């Protein structure tokens, strides 16, 4: 593996809290990522309304408008993936008794 692959793996491990297990840190981080998800959802709705207004009045948006839409979709995909991975890695945080966690089959 190259140095770029190692750096990207290290970054992904940091974003999904692979080496963190403290309950308060994990819950705070998940709340932050969920808030980012809600904000991105707001931006996505705002982008859709802007598209509707542009096309309703017969204006054509700039190339930058479309690039921003693509970037917004990529950020949304990364946030959802990060949220799902972090929740699946830290399932035991949400259990009252971590010892009773059901093992994966």
PyMOL CGO cylinders between C-alpha atoms (Angstrom):
from pymol import cmd
from pymol.cgo import CYLINDER

trace = [
    CYLINDER, 0.00, 0.00, 0.00, 1.11, 3.47, -0.72, 0.3, 1, 1, 1, 1, 1, 1,
    CYLINDER, 1.11, 3.47, -0.72, 1.36, 6.35, 1.66, 0.3, 1, 1, 1, 1, 1, 1,
    CYLINDER, 1.36, 6.35, 1.66, -1.86, 7.90, 0.29, 0.3, 1, 1, 1, 1, 1, 1,
    CYLINDER, -1.86, 7.90, 0.29, -3.79, 4.67, 0.97, 0.3, 1, 1, 1, 1, 1, 1,
    CYLINDER, -3.79, 4.67, 0.97, -2.40, 4.53, 4.51, 0.3, 1, 1, 1, 1, 1, 1,
    CYLINDER, -2.40, 4.53, 4.51, -3.35, 8.15, 5.13, 0.3, 1, 1, 1, 1, 1, 1,
    CYLINDER, -3.35, 8.15, 5.13, -6.87, 7.63, 3.79, 0.3, 1, 1, 1, 1, 1, 1,
    CYLINDER, -6.87, 7.63, 3.79, -7.33, 4.53, 5.98, 0.3, 1, 1, 1, 1, 1, 1,
    CYLINDER, -7.33, 4.53, 5.98, -6.08, 6.45, 9.01, 0.3, 1, 1, 1, 1, 1, 1,
    CYLINDER, -6.08, 6.45, 9.01, -8.43, 9.34, 8.20, 0.3, 1, 1, 1, 1, 1, 1,
    CYLINDER, -8.43, 9.34, 8.20, -11.42, 6.96, 7.84, 0.3, 1, 1, 1, 1, 1, 1,
    CYLINDER, -11.42, 6.96, 7.84, -10.56, 5.27, 11.15, 0.3, 1, 1, 1, 1, 1, 1,
    CYLINDER, -10.56, 5.27, 11.15, -10.47, 8.68, 12.79, 0.3, 1, 1, 1, 1, 1, 1,
    CYLINDER, -10.47, 8.68, 12.79, -13.77, 9.80, 11.26, 0.3, 1, 1, 1, 1, 1, 1,
    CYLINDER, -13.77, 9.80, 11.26, -15.55, 6.62, 12.35, 0.3, 1, 1, 1, 1, 1, 1,
    CYLINDER, -15.55, 6.62, 12.35, -13.94, 6.53, 15.83, 0.3, 1, 1, 1, 1, 1, 1,
    CYLINDER, -13.94, 6.53, 15.83, -12.39, 3.10, 15.38, 0.3, 1, 1, 1, 1, 1, 1,
    CYLINDER, -12.39, 3.10, 15.38, -10.05, 3.41, 18.36, 0.3, 1, 1, 1, 1, 1, 1,
    CYLINDER, -10.05, 3.41, 18.36, -12.40, 5.37, 20.67, 0.3, 1, 1, 1, 1, 1, 1,
    CYLINDER, -12.40, 5.37, 20.67, -14.76, 3.58, 23.03, 0.3, 1, 1, 1, 1, 1, 1,
    CYLINDER, -14.76, 3.58, 23.03, -15.66, 6.15, 25.68, 0.3, 1, 1, 1, 1, 1, 1,
    CYLINDER, -15.66, 6.15, 25.68, -19.45, 6.45, 25.79, 0.3, 1, 1, 1, 1, 1, 1,
    CYLINDER, -19.45, 6.45, 25.79, -19.66, 10.24, 26.21, 0.3, 1, 1, 1, 1, 1, 1,
    CYLINDER, -19.66, 10.24, 26.21, -17.28, 10.90, 23.32, 0.3, 1, 1, 1, 1, 1, 1,
    CYLINDER, -17.28, 10.90, 23.32, -19.09, 8.51, 20.98, 0.3, 1, 1, 1, 1, 1, 1,
    CYLINDER, -19.09, 8.51, 20.98, -22.54, 9.91, 21.78, 0.3, 1, 1, 1, 1, 1, 1,
    CYLINDER, -22.54, 9.91, 21.78, -21.35, 13.51, 21.41, 0.3, 1, 1, 1, 1, 1, 1,
    CYLINDER, -21.35, 13.51, 21.41, -19.70, 12.69, 18.09, 0.3, 1, 1, 1, 1, 1, 1,
    CYLINDER, -19.70, 12.69, 18.09, -22.81, 10.91, 16.81, 0.3, 1, 1, 1, 1, 1, 1,
    CYLINDER, -22.81, 10.91, 16.81, -24.93, 13.93, 17.77, 0.3, 1, 1, 1, 1, 1, 1,
    CYLINDER, -24.93, 13.93, 17.77, -22.53, 16.18, 15.89, 0.3, 1, 1, 1, 1, 1, 1,
    CYLINDER, -22.53, 16.18, 15.89, -22.60, 13.99, 12.77, 0.3, 1, 1, 1, 1, 1, 1,
    CYLINDER, -22.60, 13.99, 12.77, -26.40, 13.75, 12.94, 0.3, 1, 1, 1, 1, 1, 1,
    CYLINDER, -26.40, 13.75, 12.94, -26.60, 17.55, 13.17, 0.3, 1, 1, 1, 1, 1, 1,
    CYLINDER, -26.60, 17.55, 13.17, -24.34, 17.78, 10.10, 0.3, 1, 1, 1, 1, 1, 1,
    CYLINDER, -24.34, 17.78, 10.10, -26.69, 15.32, 8.36, 0.3, 1, 1, 1, 1, 1, 1,
    CYLINDER, -26.69, 15.32, 8.36, -29.70, 17.53, 9.16, 0.3, 1, 1, 1, 1, 1, 1,
    CYLINDER, -29.70, 17.53, 9.16, -27.88, 20.64, 7.94, 0.3, 1, 1, 1, 1, 1, 1,
    CYLINDER, -27.88, 20.64, 7.94, -26.95, 18.88, 4.69, 0.3, 1, 1, 1, 1, 1, 1,
    CYLINDER, -26.95, 18.88, 4.69, -30.57, 17.82, 4.30, 0.3, 1, 1, 1, 1, 1, 1,
    CYLINDER, -30.57, 17.82, 4.30, -31.57, 21.48, 4.66, 0.3, 1, 1, 1, 1, 1, 1,
    CYLINDER, -31.57, 21.48, 4.66, -28.99, 22.46, 2.02, 0.3, 1, 1, 1, 1, 1, 1,
    CYLINDER, -28.99, 22.46, 2.02, -30.27, 19.73, -0.29, 0.3, 1, 1, 1, 1, 1, 1,
    CYLINDER, -30.27, 19.73, -0.29, -33.86, 21.02, 0.04, 0.3, 1, 1, 1, 1, 1, 1,
    CYLINDER, -33.86, 21.02, 0.04, -32.62, 24.57, -0.55, 0.3, 1, 1, 1, 1, 1, 1,
    CYLINDER, -32.62, 24.57, -0.55, -30.78, 23.39, -3.66, 0.3, 1, 1, 1, 1, 1, 1,
    CYLINDER, -30.78, 23.39, -3.66, -33.91, 21.64, -4.96, 0.3, 1, 1, 1, 1, 1, 1,
    CYLINDER, -33.91, 21.64, -4.96, -36.02, 24.77, -4.39, 0.3, 1, 1, 1, 1, 1, 1,
    CYLINDER, -36.02, 24.77, -4.39, -33.36, 26.83, -6.19, 0.3, 1, 1, 1, 1, 1, 1,
    CYLINDER, -33.36, 26.83, -6.19, -33.48, 24.40, -9.14, 0.3, 1, 1, 1, 1, 1, 1,
    CYLINDER, -33.48, 24.40, -9.14, -37.25, 24.72, -9.25, 0.3, 1, 1, 1, 1, 1, 1,
    CYLINDER, -37.25, 24.72, -9.25, -37.09, 28.53, -9.20, 0.3, 1, 1, 1, 1, 1, 1,
    CYLINDER, -37.09, 28.53, -9.20, -34.39, 28.61, -11.89, 0.3, 1, 1, 1, 1, 1, 1,
    CYLINDER, -34.39, 28.61, -11.89, -36.30, 26.36, -14.24, 0.3, 1, 1, 1, 1, 1, 1,
    CYLINDER, -36.30, 26.36, -14.24, -39.71, 27.86, -13.44, 0.3, 1, 1, 1, 1, 1, 1,
    CYLINDER, -39.71, 27.86, -13.44, -38.56, 31.34, -14.47, 0.3, 1, 1, 1, 1, 1, 1,
    CYLINDER, -38.56, 31.34, -14.47, -36.62, 30.09, -17.50, 0.3, 1, 1, 1, 1, 1, 1,
    CYLINDER, -36.62, 30.09, -17.50, -33.14, 30.93, -16.25, 0.3, 1, 1, 1, 1, 1, 1,
    CYLINDER, -33.14, 30.93, -16.25, -30.26, 28.56, -16.65, 0.3, 1, 1, 1, 1, 1, 1,
    CYLINDER, -30.26, 28.56, -16.65, -27.89, 28.28, -13.70, 0.3, 1, 1, 1, 1, 1, 1,
    CYLINDER, -27.89, 28.28, -13.70, -24.13, 28.55, -14.00, 0.3, 1, 1, 1, 1, 1, 1,
    CYLINDER, -24.13, 28.55, -14.00, -21.75, 25.63, -14.20, 0.3, 1, 1, 1, 1, 1, 1,
    CYLINDER, -21.75, 25.63, -14.20, -20.75, 26.41, -10.60, 0.3, 1, 1, 1, 1, 1, 1,
    CYLINDER, -20.75, 26.41, -10.60, -24.32, 25.75, -9.48, 0.3, 1, 1, 1, 1, 1, 1,
    CYLINDER, -24.32, 25.75, -9.48, -24.14, 22.22, -10.87, 0.3, 1, 1, 1, 1, 1, 1,
    CYLINDER, -24.14, 22.22, -10.87, -20.69, 21.64, -9.37, 0.3, 1, 1, 1, 1, 1, 1,
    CYLINDER, -20.69, 21.64, -9.37, -22.02, 22.71, -5.98, 0.3, 1, 1, 1, 1, 1, 1,
    CYLINDER, -22.02, 22.71, -5.98, -24.88, 20.22, -6.36, 0.3, 1, 1, 1, 1, 1, 1,
    CYLINDER, -24.88, 20.22, -6.36, -22.42, 17.42, -7.11, 0.3, 1, 1, 1, 1, 1, 1,
    CYLINDER, -22.42, 17.42, -7.11, -20.28, 18.36, -4.12, 0.3, 1, 1, 1, 1, 1, 1,
    CYLINDER, -20.28, 18.36, -4.12, -23.37, 18.46, -1.91, 0.3, 1, 1, 1, 1, 1, 1,
    CYLINDER, -23.37, 18.46, -1.91, -24.33, 14.94, -3.03, 0.3, 1, 1, 1, 1, 1, 1,
    CYLINDER, -24.33, 14.94, -3.03, -20.79, 13.64, -2.36, 0.3, 1, 1, 1, 1, 1, 1,
    CYLINDER, -20.79, 13.64, -2.36, -20.73, 15.22, 1.11, 0.3, 1, 1, 1, 1, 1, 1,
    CYLINDER, -20.73, 15.22, 1.11, -24.16, 13.72, 1.85, 0.3, 1, 1, 1, 1, 1, 1,
    CYLINDER, -24.16, 13.72, 1.85, -22.96, 10.24, 0.81, 0.3, 1, 1, 1, 1, 1, 1,
    CYLINDER, -22.96, 10.24, 0.81, -19.86, 10.53, 2.99, 0.3, 1, 1, 1, 1, 1, 1,
    CYLINDER, -19.86, 10.53, 2.99, -21.89, 11.74, 5.99, 0.3, 1, 1, 1, 1, 1, 1,
    CYLINDER, -21.89, 11.74, 5.99, -24.44, 8.92, 5.71, 0.3, 1, 1, 1, 1, 1, 1,
    CYLINDER, -24.44, 8.92, 5.71, -21.69, 6.32, 5.31, 0.3, 1, 1, 1, 1, 1, 1,
    CYLINDER, -21.69, 6.32, 5.31, -19.79, 7.76, 8.26, 0.3, 1, 1, 1, 1, 1, 1,
    CYLINDER, -19.79, 7.76, 8.26, -22.93, 7.77, 10.43, 0.3, 1, 1, 1, 1, 1, 1,
    CYLINDER, -22.93, 7.77, 10.43, -23.83, 4.18, 9.54, 0.3, 1, 1, 1, 1, 1, 1,
    CYLINDER, -23.83, 4.18, 9.54, -20.29, 2.90, 10.11, 0.3, 1, 1, 1, 1, 1, 1,
    CYLINDER, -20.29, 2.90, 10.11, -19.89, 4.68, 13.43, 0.3, 1, 1, 1, 1, 1, 1,
    CYLINDER, -19.89, 4.68, 13.43, -23.25, 3.43, 14.70, 0.3, 1, 1, 1, 1, 1, 1,
    CYLINDER, -23.25, 3.43, 14.70, -22.49, -0.14, 13.64, 0.3, 1, 1, 1, 1, 1, 1,
    CYLINDER, -22.49, -0.14, 13.64, -19.03, -0.05, 15.29, 0.3, 1, 1, 1, 1, 1, 1,
    CYLINDER, -19.03, -0.05, 15.29, -20.39, 1.31, 18.56, 0.3, 1, 1, 1, 1, 1, 1,
    CYLINDER, -20.39, 1.31, 18.56, -23.63, -0.64, 18.98, 0.3, 1, 1, 1, 1, 1, 1,
    CYLINDER, -23.63, -0.64, 18.98, -22.75, -1.42, 22.58, 0.3, 1, 1, 1, 1, 1, 1,
    CYLINDER, -22.75, -1.42, 22.58, -22.88, 2.29, 23.51, 0.3, 1, 1, 1, 1, 1, 1,
    CYLINDER, -22.88, 2.29, 23.51, -26.66, 2.24, 23.19, 0.3, 1, 1, 1, 1, 1, 1,
    CYLINDER, -26.66, 2.24, 23.19, -27.18, -0.90, 25.27, 0.3, 1, 1, 1, 1, 1, 1,
    CYLINDER, -27.18, -0.90, 25.27, -27.82, -0.55, 28.99, 0.3, 1, 1, 1, 1, 1, 1,
    CYLINDER, -27.82, -0.55, 28.99, -25.71, -3.61, 29.75, 0.3, 1, 1, 1, 1, 1, 1,
    CYLINDER, -25.71, -3.61, 29.75, -22.78, -3.93, 27.31, 0.3, 1, 1, 1, 1, 1, 1,
    CYLINDER, -22.78, -3.93, 27.31, -22.12, -7.51, 28.48, 0.3, 1, 1, 1, 1, 1, 1,
    CYLINDER, -22.12, -7.51, 28.48, -25.47, -8.62, 27.07, 0.3, 1, 1, 1, 1, 1, 1,
    CYLINDER, -25.47, -8.62, 27.07, -24.60, -7.56, 23.53, 0.3, 1, 1, 1, 1, 1, 1,
    CYLINDER, -24.60, -7.56, 23.53, -25.70, -10.21, 21.05, 0.3, 1, 1, 1, 1, 1, 1,
    CYLINDER, -25.70, -10.21, 21.05, -22.77, -11.47, 18.94, 0.3, 1, 1, 1, 1, 1, 1,
    CYLINDER, -22.77, -11.47, 18.94, -22.96, -11.23, 15.15, 0.3, 1, 1, 1, 1, 1, 1,
    CYLINDER, -22.96, -11.23, 15.15, -23.73, -14.48, 13.36, 0.3, 1, 1, 1, 1, 1, 1,
]
cmd.load_cgo(trace, "trace")
